[in-house]
Amino acid sequence: MKDKDEILKMEICECGQKSVADAIEIFQDTSLPFKKAKKLVTECNKSCCRVPLMKIYDMTQFGRYDYDEIGYVIEQRLERIKRLGGGEDDDV
């Protein structure tokens, strides 16, 4: 598992090129609903990073962050993109 600092440096979305730390800061500084706040982070309308951003947004609302969970959902998203875009065959 990655430590907190490594997770905070992870890129949350390729479109906006923002890190997890940037997303947390943006969500903390806004009172906008998720859909509009998400655009501040990603600068796009794509749904590729929706799950990790929703988790961070919810955690911001509650004031506690589970960095392991954030890292896990980002890694799952990256693995999915790699599988879909890389043409790798997974025998399941």
Sequence and secondary structure as in RCSB ss.txt:
>XXXX:A:sequence
MKDKDEILKMEICECGQKSVADAIEIFQDTSLPFKKAKKLVTECNKSCCRVPLMKIYDMTQFGRYDYDEIGYVIE
QRLERIKRLGGGEDDDV
>XXXX:A:secstr
   HHHHHHSEEETTTTEEHHHHHHHHHT  S HHHHHHHHHSS   TTHHHHHHHHHHHHHT   HHHHHHHHH
HHHHHHHHHHH      
